Each structure stands twice: as structure tokens, then as C-alpha cells.
Amino acid sequence: MTALLVASPTVLDAAPAVPDDRGRGRDAPLVIGHRGASGYRPEHTLGSYRLAADLGADFIEPDLVSTGDGVLVARHENEISGTTDVADRQEFADRRTAKSIDGVELTGWFTEDFTLAELKTLRAVERLPGVRPYNTVFDGLEQIPTLQEVIDLAREQGVGICLETKHSSYFDSIGLSLEEPLIDMLEANGYDQRKDPVFIQSFETANLRKLDGMTRLRLVQLIGDSGAPFDLAAAGDDRTYDDLVTPEALTQIAGYADGIGPDKGRIVPRDGEGRLQGPTTLVDDAHHRGLVVHPYTFRNEHAFLPADLRPSEAAGPVPLGGTGGAQAEYRLFFTLGVDGVISDNPDTAVAVRG
């Protein structure tokens, strides 16, 4: 495990000086719009991605799964009952089924059981209506976008793309590998160099090692707050995400990836009551091995903030202008030297950075 350091009493008040260039200087941390601007729009829609760009995000972050006819589309999960209106569509009632995805038993509707043409008849809905009731006004307005549509939008808006492959081992097991069509499409669109504005990230490890031999694009090893990469568990390897943040493991990661995307609690842990603790050495440990660090997920809603940054008795939707706690959290992580933040509310991140 990484060592804990004592937090400076002024760490929440300090903010790095950041020159302005679309809100960031050349060496300033990136703002990555998580599933677009998902604090304000149903996630993984063209409207969400476009809004993220409008709010100053440097990159947008699509998650990728496959349709039954092998087209990559943007969804947080291949089970889509929580992010589309599929449960209300009687013509697809017989597609409801139970599956084991990465060792978790799920019942619902899965992208791989639909053709792209069928998926395009569905409409996106807000995944967290209880937390983000304002977003539900956009329910039913947008389709599931394809990877090509996301690439087209990113180019139009002048932003980079931070792509996450979801459930890579599972899709391999059903003959719908994600990596080959992903690289083929990126190369067809002119993305094939390390300098290109693309990151490919995954919570699994084997697919990143495979991608390292397929592309010069930058790769990011995602690191969860608990548990283990599914590919390691499936292979009988007992290493967990805890084991991936040791200095020795970071050296190994640097052999196939260019960065890490850790849960932000691995940089600044919280105690049992949700209060911030002293930061770990993970940022410095990663930097010493040439790895960039893009922690996730930053959100404005009080329920997601550390307990000591929430207004008293606040747990519901954040009111307009009520983002002081979130701003303090960004200041803390920028001060600790992260290279980017993955945010549901990119405007708040951009404002603090600038």
C-alpha cells in the first residue's frame, strides 16, 4: 500500500497558478468530461459530450461496449435498462435476460443482444434521477451514439477523447472483441500517434498489454477503490487493486501504460465517517515512474463530497451556485499535482483550475 502523509492544514486553501489557454496552460491539469457533462445531461449522449466541450473540458470520456453486429457504442455498461427507455419498449420485452458480467449476476437488456439499428430506436434517460432530477427534462431526446459519432463530435468541438473499454474479457468471450475494432476506427480517423489527443483506459490489465502491442496511442490503467481487475481474478491471479498501487506494481504498469486513473480515494483517503485523511504518496510514486495521474470521479452533488466539505445536513441535489465544497476538493487535488481530473461537472473544474 502507498504510505500516508500528513496533510498540510492549508492544503484546501492552496491552488496552483494556471495560465489561461482554453482555461489551461500547457502543463496545467486536464479536465476530462466524465461521460460528457453528466452532471447536467443524461450521460453518454452527444448532447452531454457537446456540453462538456462548451464548458471548457479538454477531453470527453466515452465508455465503449459492442452491439451484436460488432459496432462500438457509448454506454457506461452493456446492461442498458438504467440509461435508456428499453424497459418501456414492448417490442424488446423478450430480450430481457440474465447474465453474469465480470462475475456479477445481472438481469436486464444488453447491447450485444441488439443490432445497431435496433439500439438507435431507443432513447437515453438520466441514470441518477433521484440525485439529478433536473437532468430528467432531457429524457427521451437523444439516441445512443456510436464511436464514430463521438469522434466526429470531438473533432468538431476541438477536444480530445479518453476512451474506456468496458468488460473486455466478457466481450472477448462472446466473440465481440473491443480492441481490434477500436484501433481500426481510431486509425481510420487519423489517430495513431502518442501525441494524438486520445487516451485508452481500462480497469482490466490484459487488454492494455495487448493494446500496447497494437498502438502508439497513450494507455491508462484504471484502478478501483476496492476489488480486483476481472481478468486477473478470472486467471486465478490473486492480485487486487491494492496491489497495483505499490511502487513495484507501478513500475510494471509503466512497462505497458502511460498513466493511471485511480479512484480519488487512493490519493486522499476518507475515514469511516467520510472525512478526508492525509494524502498518500501515490501521485509522487506514479510520477517517479513517468506515469500521468487522472483520478476519478469529481462531482458537485453534496452526497458525493467528503463529509468535511459538505454543508451541514446537505445530501440532496446541489443548489445553483452551491459548489464551494466541490471547489475545495478540486483545489486539494490540483495542489497535490494530479495531471487531470475526471469530472461530471467540467465547468467547476475549469473554474478552479483557472
VEXLUM-628837 format. One record per residue (C-alpha): residue in one letter; residue number from 1; y, z, x. Coordinates in nm, 3 decimals. Each point is the difference from the previous one (the first is absolute). Example, Ala and Ser with C-alpha at 12.3 -4.5 7.8 and 13.67 -1.06 7.14 Angstrom:
<r aa="a" i="1" y="-0.450" z="0.780" x="1.230"/>
<r aa="s" i="2" y="0.344" z="-0.066" x="0.137"/>
***
This chain:
<r aa="m" i="1" y="0.000" z="0.000" x="0.000"/>
<r aa="t" i="2" y="0.358" z="-0.053" x="0.116"/>
<r aa="a" i="3" y="0.185" z="0.306" x="0.115"/>
<r aa="l" i="4" y="0.266" z="0.163" x="-0.216"/>
<r aa="l" i="5" y="0.355" z="0.036" x="0.130"/>
<r aa="v" i="6" y="0.265" z="0.238" x="-0.126"/>
<r aa="a" i="7" y="0.254" z="-0.181" x="-0.215"/>
<r aa="s" i="8" y="0.363" z="0.023" x="0.097"/>
<r aa="p" i="9" y="0.200" z="0.199" x="-0.258"/>
<r aa="t" i="10" y="0.247" z="-0.291" x="-0.016"/>
<r aa="v" i="11" y="-0.257" z="-0.279" x="-0.017"/>
<r aa="l" i="12" y="0.069" z="-0.069" x="-0.367"/>
<r aa="d" i="13" y="0.372" z="-0.037" x="0.069"/>
<r aa="a" i="14" y="-0.027" z="-0.236" x="0.296"/>
<r aa="a" i="15" y="-0.004" z="-0.378" x="-0.047"/>
<r aa="p" i="16" y="-0.021" z="-0.272" x="0.264"/>
<r aa="a" i="17" y="0.293" z="-0.233" x="0.050"/>
<r aa="v" i="18" y="-0.107" z="-0.338" x="-0.131"/>
<r aa="p" i="19" y="0.208" z="-0.315" x="0.055"/>
<r aa="d" i="20" y="0.036" z="-0.227" x="-0.301"/>
<r aa="d" i="21" y="-0.194" z="-0.328" x="-0.024"/>
<r aa="r" i="22" y="-0.133" z="-0.044" x="-0.353"/>
<r aa="g" i="23" y="0.025" z="0.379" x="0.011"/>
<r aa="r" i="24" y="-0.187" z="0.027" x="0.331"/>
<r aa="g" i="25" y="0.049" z="-0.064" x="0.368"/>
<r aa="r" i="26" y="-0.257" z="-0.170" x="0.213"/>
<r aa="d" i="27" y="-0.165" z="0.329" x="0.097"/>
<r aa="a" i="28" y="0.059" z="0.187" x="-0.325"/>
<r aa="p" i="29" y="-0.299" z="0.089" x="-0.220"/>
<r aa="l" i="30" y="-0.122" z="-0.255" x="-0.249"/>
<r aa="v" i="31" y="0.018" z="0.063" x="-0.372"/>
<r aa="i" i="32" y="-0.318" z="-0.132" x="-0.162"/>
<r aa="g" i="33" y="0.010" z="-0.038" x="-0.378"/>
<r aa="h" i="34" y="-0.324" z="0.160" x="-0.120"/>
<r aa="r" i="35" y="-0.155" z="-0.239" x="-0.252"/>
<r aa="g" i="36" y="0.354" z="-0.133" x="-0.022"/>
<r aa="a" i="37" y="0.253" z="0.239" x="-0.149"/>
<r aa="s" i="38" y="-0.264" z="0.180" x="-0.202"/>
<r aa="g" i="39" y="0.228" z="0.293" x="-0.075"/>
<r aa="y" i="40" y="0.195" z="-0.237" x="-0.225"/>
<r aa="r" i="41" y="-0.240" z="-0.272" x="-0.119"/>
<r aa="p" i="42" y="-0.372" z="-0.030" x="-0.077"/>
<r aa="e" i="43" y="-0.165" z="-0.030" x="0.340"/>
<r aa="h" i="44" y="-0.126" z="-0.319" x="0.161"/>
<r aa="t" i="45" y="0.205" z="-0.235" x="-0.212"/>
<r aa="l" i="46" y="0.237" z="-0.269" x="0.123"/>
<r aa="g" i="47" y="0.281" z="0.193" x="-0.168"/>
<r aa="s" i="48" y="-0.089" z="0.312" x="0.197"/>
<r aa="y" i="49" y="-0.015" z="-0.189" x="0.330"/>
<r aa="r" i="50" y="0.326" z="-0.184" x="-0.071"/>
<r aa="l" i="51" y="0.177" z="0.323" x="-0.087"/>
<r aa="a" i="52" y="-0.123" z="0.160" x="0.324"/>
<r aa="a" i="53" y="0.161" z="-0.283" x="0.193"/>
<r aa="d" i="54" y="0.320" z="0.030" x="-0.203"/>
<r aa="l" i="55" y="0.011" z="0.373" x="0.080"/>
<r aa="g" i="56" y="-0.015" z="-0.066" x="0.374"/>
<r aa="a" i="57" y="-0.370" z="0.030" x="0.088"/>
<r aa="d" i="58" y="-0.097" z="-0.177" x="0.322"/>
<r aa="f" i="59" y="-0.361" z="-0.051" x="-0.110"/>
<r aa="i" i="60" y="-0.187" z="0.001" x="-0.330"/>
<r aa="e" i="61" y="-0.349" z="0.145" x="-0.020"/>
<r aa="p" i="62" y="-0.261" z="-0.182" x="-0.214"/>
<r aa="d" i="63" y="-0.357" z="0.132" x="-0.035"/>
<r aa="l" i="64" y="-0.256" z="-0.279" x="-0.012"/>
<r aa="v" i="65" y="-0.319" z="-0.038" x="-0.202"/>
<r aa="s" i="66" y="-0.200" z="-0.308" x="-0.100"/>
<r aa="t" i="67" y="-0.064" z="-0.183" x="-0.325"/>
<r aa="g" i="68" y="-0.348" z="-0.124" x="-0.084"/>
<r aa="d" i="69" y="0.099" z="-0.348" x="0.115"/>
<r aa="g" i="70" y="0.116" z="0.125" x="0.338"/>
<r aa="v" i="71" y="0.378" z="0.012" x="-0.044"/>
<r aa="l" i="72" y="0.187" z="0.293" x="0.157"/>
<r aa="v" i="73" y="0.228" z="0.180" x="-0.245"/>
<r aa="a" i="74" y="0.225" z="0.304" x="0.022"/>
<r aa="r" i="75" y="-0.137" z="0.313" x="-0.168"/>
<r aa="h" i="76" y="-0.022" z="0.358" x="0.125"/>
<r aa="e" i="77" y="-0.366" z="0.006" x="-0.103"/>
<r aa="n" i="78" y="-0.254" z="-0.252" x="-0.119"/>
<r aa="e" i="79" y="-0.042" z="0.221" x="-0.311"/>
<r aa="i" i="80" y="0.299" z="-0.106" x="-0.211"/>
<r aa="s" i="81" y="-0.006" z="0.200" x="-0.323"/>
<r aa="g" i="82" y="0.288" z="0.218" x="0.119"/>
<r aa="t" i="83" y="0.227" z="-0.279" x="0.120"/>
<r aa="t" i="84" y="-0.049" z="-0.274" x="-0.261"/>
<r aa="d" i="85" y="-0.046" z="-0.036" x="-0.375"/>
<r aa="v" i="86" y="-0.366" z="-0.103" x="0.040"/>
<r aa="a" i="87" y="-0.128" z="0.292" x="-0.209"/>
<r aa="d" i="88" y="0.191" z="-0.138" x="-0.298"/>
<r aa="r" i="89" y="-0.134" z="-0.353" x="0.036"/>
<r aa="q" i="90" y="-0.295" z="-0.044" x="-0.234"/>
<r aa="e" i="91" y="-0.107" z="-0.325" x="0.163"/>
<r aa="f" i="92" y="-0.086" z="0.199" x="0.315"/>
<r aa="a" i="93" y="-0.160" z="0.303" x="-0.165"/>
<r aa="d" i="94" y="-0.344" z="-0.102" x="0.126"/>
<r aa="r" i="95" y="0.122" z="0.002" x="0.361"/>
<r aa="r" i="96" y="0.028" z="0.378" x="0.002"/>
<r aa="t" i="97" y="-0.263" z="0.134" x="0.235"/>
<r aa="a" i="98" y="-0.090" z="0.278" x="0.242"/>
<r aa="k" i="99" y="-0.009" z="-0.047" x="0.377"/>
<r aa="s" i="100" y="-0.013" z="0.201" x="0.320"/>
<r aa="i" i="101" y="0.303" z="-0.084" x="0.215"/>
<r aa="d" i="102" y="0.001" z="0.165" x="0.342"/>
<r aa="g" i="103" y="-0.236" z="0.265" x="-0.128"/>
<r aa="v" i="104" y="0.207" z="0.081" x="-0.310"/>
<r aa="e" i="105" y="-0.140" z="-0.072" x="-0.346"/>
<r aa="l" i="106" y="0.254" z="-0.186" x="-0.213"/>
<r aa="t" i="107" y="-0.007" z="-0.148" x="-0.349"/>
<r aa="g" i="108" y="0.247" z="-0.267" x="-0.099"/>
<r aa="w" i="109" y="0.092" z="-0.361" x="0.064"/>
<r aa="f" i="110" y="-0.020" z="-0.147" x="0.352"/>
<r aa="t" i="111" y="0.183" z="-0.298" x="0.147"/>
<r aa="e" i="112" y="-0.317" z="-0.150" x="0.144"/>
<r aa="d" i="113" y="-0.135" z="-0.043" x="-0.353"/>
<r aa="f" i="114" y="0.289" z="-0.230" x="-0.094"/>
<r aa="t" i="115" y="0.113" z="-0.343" x="0.112"/>
<r aa="l" i="116" y="0.360" z="-0.037" x="0.107"/>
<r aa="a" i="117" y="0.075" z="-0.191" x="-0.320"/>
<r aa="e" i="118" y="-0.132" z="0.291" x="-0.207"/>
<r aa="l" i="119" y="0.191" z="0.261" x="0.201"/>
<r aa="k" i="120" y="0.320" z="-0.199" x="-0.048"/>
<r aa="t" i="121" y="-0.024" z="0.058" x="-0.376"/>
<r aa="l" i="122" y="0.034" z="0.376" x="0.056"/>
<r aa="r" i="123" y="0.331" z="0.183" x="0.034"/>
<r aa="a" i="124" y="0.095" z="0.284" x="0.232"/>
<r aa="v" i="125" y="0.081" z="0.352" x="-0.121"/>
<r aa="e" i="126" y="0.137" z="0.313" x="0.165"/>
<r aa="r" i="127" y="-0.279" z="0.197" x="0.172"/>
<r aa="l" i="128" y="0.176" z="0.341" x="-0.025"/>
<r aa="p" i="129" y="0.172" z="0.000" x="-0.341"/>
<r aa="g" i="130" y="0.015" z="0.379" x="-0.015"/>
<r aa="v" i="131" y="0.185" z="0.018" x="0.331"/>
<r aa="r" i="132" y="0.198" z="-0.323" x="-0.038"/>
<r aa="p" i="133" y="0.070" z="-0.046" x="-0.371"/>
<r aa="y" i="134" y="0.304" z="-0.218" x="0.074"/>
<r aa="n" i="135" y="-0.226" z="-0.263" x="0.157"/>
<r aa="t" i="136" y="-0.197" z="-0.051" x="-0.320"/>
<r aa="v" i="137" y="0.281" z="-0.214" x="-0.142"/>
<r aa="f" i="138" y="-0.134" z="-0.271" x="0.235"/>
<r aa="d" i="139" y="-0.358" z="0.025" x="-0.127"/>
<r aa="g" i="140" y="-0.147" z="-0.334" x="-0.106"/>
<r aa="l" i="141" y="0.262" z="-0.217" x="0.170"/>
<r aa="e" i="142" y="-0.176" z="-0.111" x="0.319"/>
<r aa="q" i="143" y="-0.326" z="-0.151" x="0.119"/>
<r aa="i" i="144" y="-0.225" z="0.099" x="0.289"/>
<r aa="p" i="145" y="0.138" z="-0.189" x="0.301"/>
<r aa="t" i="146" y="-0.211" z="-0.192" x="0.249"/>
<r aa="l" i="147" y="0.040" z="0.045" x="0.374"/>
<r aa="q" i="148" y="0.161" z="-0.343" x="0.020"/>
<r aa="e" i="149" y="0.257" z="0.099" x="-0.260"/>
<r aa="v" i="150" y="0.078" z="0.316" x="0.198"/>
<r aa="i" i="151" y="0.041" z="-0.203" x="0.321"/>
<r aa="d" i="152" y="0.231" z="-0.243" x="-0.177"/>
<r aa="l" i="153" y="0.213" z="0.286" x="-0.132"/>
<r aa="a" i="154" y="0.015" z="0.173" x="0.340"/>
<r aa="r" i="155" y="0.127" z="-0.318" x="0.163"/>
<r aa="e" i="156" y="0.252" z="-0.058" x="-0.277"/>
<r aa="q" i="157" y="0.129" z="0.357" x="0.034"/>
<r aa="g" i="158" y="-0.012" z="0.012" x="0.381"/>
<r aa="v" i="159" y="-0.234" z="0.299" x="0.029"/>
<r aa="g" i="160" y="-0.324" z="0.065" x="0.185"/>
<r aa="i" i="161" y="-0.341" z="0.071" x="-0.151"/>
<r aa="c" i="162" y="-0.210" z="0.309" x="0.064"/>
<r aa="l" i="163" y="-0.340" z="-0.095" x="-0.145"/>
<r aa="e" i="164" y="-0.276" z="0.248" x="-0.077"/>
<r aa="t" i="165" y="-0.358" z="-0.114" x="-0.048"/>
<r aa="k" i="166" y="-0.170" z="0.219" x="-0.259"/>
<r aa="h" i="167" y="-0.371" z="0.091" x="-0.003"/>
<r aa="s" i="168" y="-0.089" z="-0.250" x="0.271"/>
<r aa="s" i="169" y="-0.361" z="0.114" x="0.036"/>
<r aa="y" i="170" y="-0.053" z="-0.018" x="-0.376"/>
<r aa="f" i="171" y="0.138" z="-0.353" x="-0.027"/>
<r aa="d" i="172" y="-0.214" z="-0.106" x="0.297"/>
<r aa="s" i="173" y="-0.305" z="0.138" x="-0.180"/>
<r aa="i" i="174" y="0.057" z="-0.226" x="-0.303"/>
<r aa="g" i="175" y="0.074" z="-0.314" x="0.200"/>
<r aa="l" i="176" y="0.378" z="0.007" x="-0.043"/>
<r aa="s" i="177" y="0.120" z="0.088" x="0.350"/>
<r aa="l" i="178" y="0.375" z="0.059" x="0.016"/>
<r aa="e" i="179" y="0.068" z="-0.065" x="0.367"/>
<r aa="e" i="180" y="-0.079" z="-0.372" x="0.033"/>
<r aa="p" i="181" y="0.205" z="-0.120" x="-0.300"/>
<r aa="l" i="182" y="0.282" z="0.236" x="0.102"/>
<r aa="i" i="183" y="0.029" z="-0.142" x="0.351"/>
<r aa="d" i="184" y="-0.044" z="-0.356" x="-0.124"/>
<r aa="m" i="185" y="0.287" z="0.041" x="-0.247"/>
<r aa="l" i="186" y="0.228" z="0.173" x="0.248"/>
<r aa="e" i="187" y="-0.060" z="-0.272" x="0.259"/>
<r aa="a" i="188" y="0.056" z="-0.272" x="-0.260"/>
<r aa="n" i="189" y="0.340" z="0.159" x="-0.061"/>
<r aa="g" i="190" y="0.084" z="0.013" x="0.370"/>
<r aa="y" i="191" y="-0.078" z="0.367" x="0.065"/>
<r aa="d" i="192" y="-0.217" z="0.021" x="0.312"/>
<r aa="q" i="193" y="0.203" z="0.168" x="0.275"/>
<r aa="r" i="194" y="0.053" z="0.364" x="0.089"/>
<r aa="k" i="195" y="0.376" z="-0.043" x="-0.046"/>
<r aa="d" i="196" y="-0.039" z="-0.124" x="-0.357"/>
<r aa="p" i="197" y="0.118" z="0.238" x="-0.278"/>
<r aa="v" i="198" y="-0.350" z="0.098" x="-0.108"/>
<r aa="f" i="199" y="-0.211" z="0.313" x="0.028"/>
<r aa="i" i="200" y="-0.360" z="0.019" x="-0.122"/>
<r aa="q" i="201" y="-0.122" z="0.350" x="-0.074"/>
<r aa="s" i="202" y="-0.316" z="0.168" x="-0.122"/>
<r aa="f" i="203" y="-0.155" z="0.343" x="-0.052"/>
<r aa="e" i="204" y="-0.324" z="-0.141" x="0.140"/>
<r aa="t" i="205" y="-0.058" z="-0.063" x="0.370"/>
<r aa="a" i="206" y="-0.264" z="-0.273" x="0.033"/>
<r aa="n" i="207" y="0.210" z="-0.262" x="-0.178"/>
<r aa="l" i="208" y="0.296" z="0.070" x="0.230"/>
<r aa="r" i="209" y="-0.225" z="-0.045" x="0.304"/>
<r aa="k" i="210" y="-0.117" z="-0.327" x="-0.155"/>
<r aa="l" i="211" y="0.358" z="-0.109" x="-0.066"/>
<r aa="d" i="212" y="0.094" z="0.082" x="0.357"/>
<r aa="g" i="213" y="-0.225" z="-0.288" x="0.105"/>
<r aa="m" i="214" y="0.137" z="-0.234" x="-0.267"/>
<r aa="t" i="215" y="0.378" z="0.028" x="0.024"/>
<r aa="r" i="216" y="0.295" z="0.092" x="0.219"/>
<r aa="l" i="217" y="0.181" z="0.155" x="-0.295"/>
<r aa="r" i="218" y="0.066" z="0.374" x="0.025"/>
<r aa="l" i="219" y="-0.262" z="0.238" x="-0.141"/>
<r aa="v" i="220" y="0.047" z="0.355" x="-0.130"/>
<r aa="q" i="221" y="-0.270" z="0.265" x="-0.039"/>
<r aa="l" i="222" y="0.070" z="0.201" x="-0.315"/>
<r aa="i" i="223" y="-0.097" z="0.368" x="0.019"/>
<r aa="g" i="224" y="-0.057" z="0.202" x="-0.316"/>
<r aa="d" i="225" y="0.086" z="0.364" x="-0.054"/>
<r aa="s" i="226" y="-0.370" z="0.085" x="-0.033"/>
<r aa="g" i="227" y="-0.342" z="-0.160" x="-0.016"/>
<r aa="a" i="228" y="-0.124" z="-0.282" x="0.221"/>
<r aa="p" i="229" y="0.017" z="-0.380" x="0.030"/>
<r aa="f" i="230" y="-0.263" z="-0.137" x="-0.237"/>
<r aa="d" i="231" y="-0.144" z="-0.241" x="0.255"/>
<r aa="l" i="232" y="-0.070" z="0.286" x="0.241"/>
<r aa="a" i="233" y="-0.160" z="0.215" x="-0.270"/>
<r aa="a" i="234" y="-0.213" z="-0.291" x="-0.121"/>
<r aa="a" i="235" y="-0.123" z="-0.058" x="0.355"/>
<r aa="g" i="236" y="-0.102" z="0.365" x="0.043"/>
<r aa="d" i="237" y="0.291" z="0.071" x="0.233"/>
<r aa="d" i="238" y="0.124" z="0.354" x="-0.069"/>
<r aa="r" i="239" y="0.354" z="-0.053" x="0.131"/>
<r aa="t" i="240" y="0.273" z="0.086" x="-0.249"/>
<r aa="y" i="241" y="0.371" z="-0.074" x="-0.016"/>
<r aa="d" i="242" y="0.050" z="0.333" x="0.178"/>
<r aa="d" i="243" y="-0.188" z="-0.147" x="0.294"/>
<r aa="l" i="244" y="0.218" z="-0.313" x="0.003"/>
<r aa="v" i="245" y="0.319" z="0.191" x="0.088"/>
<r aa="t" i="246" y="-0.125" z="0.156" x="0.323"/>
<r aa="p" i="247" y="0.150" z="-0.139" x="0.322"/>
<r aa="e" i="248" y="-0.337" z="-0.150" x="0.095"/>
<r aa="a" i="249" y="-0.038" z="-0.175" x="-0.335"/>
<r aa="l" i="250" y="0.356" z="-0.133" x="0.017"/>
<r aa="t" i="251" y="-0.084" z="-0.156" x="0.335"/>
<r aa="q" i="252" y="-0.294" z="-0.175" x="-0.167"/>
<r aa="i" i="253" y="0.216" z="-0.113" x="-0.292"/>
<r aa="a" i="254" y="0.248" z="-0.150" x="0.246"/>
<r aa="g" i="255" y="-0.283" z="-0.224" x="0.120"/>
<r aa="y" i="256" y="-0.010" z="-0.189" x="-0.332"/>
<r aa="a" i="257" y="0.319" z="0.087" x="-0.191"/>
<r aa="d" i="258" y="0.374" z="0.009" x="0.060"/>
<r aa="g" i="259" y="0.083" z="0.301" x="-0.212"/>
<r aa="i" i="260" y="-0.111" z="0.276" x="-0.232"/>
<r aa="g" i="261" y="0.100" z="0.072" x="-0.359"/>
<r aa="p" i="262" y="-0.075" z="0.368" x="-0.051"/>
<r aa="d" i="263" y="0.047" z="0.209" x="-0.310"/>
<r aa="k" i="264" y="0.334" z="0.169" x="0.065"/>
<r aa="g" i="265" y="-0.170" z="0.340" x="-0.017"/>
<r aa="r" i="266" y="-0.165" z="-0.079" x="0.332"/>
<r aa="i" i="267" y="0.345" z="-0.008" x="0.158"/>
<r aa="v" i="268" y="0.157" z="0.290" x="-0.189"/>
<r aa="p" i="269" y="-0.271" z="0.207" x="-0.171"/>
<r aa="r" i="270" y="0.056" z="0.213" x="-0.308"/>
<r aa="d" i="271" y="-0.135" z="0.347" x="-0.059"/>
<r aa="g" i="272" y="-0.203" z="0.110" x="-0.301"/>
<r aa="e" i="273" y="0.317" z="0.029" x="-0.208"/>
<r aa="g" i="274" y="0.118" z="-0.346" x="0.096"/>
<r aa="r" i="275" y="0.266" z="0.115" x="0.246"/>
<r aa="l" i="276" y="0.075" z="-0.188" x="0.321"/>
<r aa="q" i="277" y="-0.155" z="0.125" x="0.322"/>
<r aa="g" i="278" y="0.084" z="-0.085" x="0.359"/>
<r aa="p" i="279" y="-0.063" z="-0.362" x="0.100"/>
<r aa="t" i="280" y="-0.309" z="-0.105" x="0.189"/>
<r aa="t" i="281" y="-0.003" z="-0.202" x="0.321"/>
<r aa="l" i="282" y="-0.139" z="-0.309" x="-0.175"/>
<r aa="v" i="283" y="0.312" z="-0.217" x="0.032"/>
<r aa="d" i="284" y="0.031" z="0.068" x="0.373"/>
<r aa="d" i="285" y="-0.375" z="-0.035" x="0.054"/>
<r aa="a" i="286" y="0.002" z="-0.341" x="-0.168"/>
<r aa="h" i="287" y="0.313" z="-0.118" x="0.181"/>
<r aa="h" i="288" y="-0.151" z="0.094" x="0.335"/>
<r aa="r" i="289" y="-0.276" z="-0.250" x="-0.077"/>
<r aa="g" i="290" y="0.234" z="-0.276" x="-0.109"/>
<r aa="l" i="291" y="-0.066" z="0.042" x="-0.372"/>
<r aa="v" i="292" y="0.270" z="-0.019" x="-0.264"/>
<r aa="v" i="293" y="-0.007" z="0.262" x="-0.275"/>
<r aa="h" i="294" y="0.063" z="-0.086" x="-0.369"/>
<r aa="p" i="295" y="-0.071" z="0.309" x="-0.216"/>
<r aa="y" i="296" y="-0.052" z="-0.014" x="-0.378"/>
<r aa="t" i="297" y="0.097" z="0.058" x="-0.283"/>
<r aa="f" i="298" y="0.361" z="0.102" x="-0.054"/>
<r aa="r" i="299" y="0.105" z="0.049" x="-0.361"/>
<r aa="n" i="300" y="0.312" z="0.134" x="-0.173"/>
<r aa="e" i="301" y="-0.169" z="0.186" x="-0.284"/>
<r aa="h" i="302" y="0.018" z="0.374" x="0.041"/>
<r aa="a" i="303" y="-0.371" z="0.044" x="-0.070"/>
<r aa="f" i="304" y="-0.082" z="-0.188" x="0.322"/>
<r aa="l" i="305" y="0.245" z="0.183" x="0.225"/>
<r aa="p" i="306" y="-0.076" z="0.302" x="0.219"/>
<r aa="a" i="307" y="0.050" z="0.317" x="-0.199"/>
<r aa="d" i="308" y="0.291" z="0.111" x="0.218"/>
<r aa="l" i="309" y="0.187" z="-0.326" x="-0.069"/>
<r aa="r" i="310" y="-0.034" z="0.006" x="-0.380"/>
<r aa="p" i="311" y="0.271" z="0.129" x="-0.229"/>
<r aa="s" i="312" y="-0.108" z="0.318" x="-0.176"/>
<r aa="e" i="313" y="-0.241" z="-0.059" x="-0.288"/>
<r aa="a" i="314" y="0.014" z="-0.379" x="0.052"/>
<r aa="a" i="315" y="-0.325" z="-0.186" x="-0.052"/>
<r aa="g" i="316" y="0.081" z="-0.284" x="-0.238"/>
<r aa="p" i="317" y="0.163" z="-0.340" x="0.051"/>
<r aa="v" i="318" y="0.286" z="0.012" x="0.248"/>
<r aa="p" i="319" y="0.340" z="-0.029" x="-0.172"/>
<r aa="l" i="320" y="0.248" z="-0.265" x="0.106"/>
<r aa="g" i="321" y="0.159" z="0.108" x="0.326"/>
<r aa="g" i="322" y="-0.245" z="0.286" x="0.047"/>
<r aa="t" i="323" y="-0.145" z="-0.117" x="0.331"/>
<r aa="g" i="324" y="0.129" z="0.268" x="0.239"/>
<r aa="g" i="325" y="-0.345" z="0.135" x="0.077"/>
<r aa="a" i="326" y="-0.138" z="-0.347" x="0.071"/>
<r aa="q" i="327" y="0.295" z="-0.072" x="0.228"/>
<r aa="a" i="328" y="-0.071" z="0.316" x="0.197"/>
<r aa="e" i="329" y="-0.363" z="-0.104" x="0.040"/>
<r aa="y" i="330" y="0.099" z="-0.342" x="0.136"/>
<r aa="r" i="331" y="0.245" z="0.162" x="0.244"/>
<r aa="l" i="332" y="-0.279" z="0.222" x="0.129"/>
<r aa="f" i="333" y="-0.239" z="-0.289" x="0.064"/>
<r aa="f" i="334" y="0.268" z="-0.225" x="0.150"/>
<r aa="t" i="335" y="0.091" z="0.283" x="0.236"/>
<r aa="l" i="336" y="-0.364" z="0.032" x="0.106"/>
<r aa="g" i="337" y="0.007" z="-0.363" x="0.116"/>
<r aa="v" i="338" y="-0.218" z="-0.189" x="-0.248"/>
<r aa="d" i="339" y="0.019" z="-0.380" x="0.026"/>
<r aa="g" i="340" y="-0.001" z="-0.061" x="-0.374"/>
<r aa="v" i="341" y="-0.041" z="0.167" x="-0.338"/>
<r aa="i" i="342" y="-0.202" z="-0.126" x="-0.292"/>
<r aa="s" i="343" y="0.211" z="0.077" x="-0.305"/>
<r aa="d" i="344" y="-0.012" z="-0.039" x="-0.377"/>
<r aa="n" i="345" y="0.382" z="0.025" x="0.001"/>
<r aa="p" i="346" y="0.122" z="-0.220" x="0.286"/>
<r aa="d" i="347" y="0.366" z="0.040" x="-0.094"/>
<r aa="t" i="348" y="-0.016" z="0.373" x="0.072"/>
<r aa="a" i="349" y="-0.167" z="-0.063" x="0.335"/>
<r aa="v" i="350" y="0.256" z="-0.267" x="0.091"/>
<r aa="a" i="351" y="0.291" z="0.227" x="-0.096"/>
<r aa="v" i="352" y="-0.124" z="0.285" x="0.220"/>
<r aa="r" i="353" y="-0.083" z="-0.230" x="0.290"/>
<r aa="g" i="354" y="0.346" z="-0.154" x="-0.012"/>
***
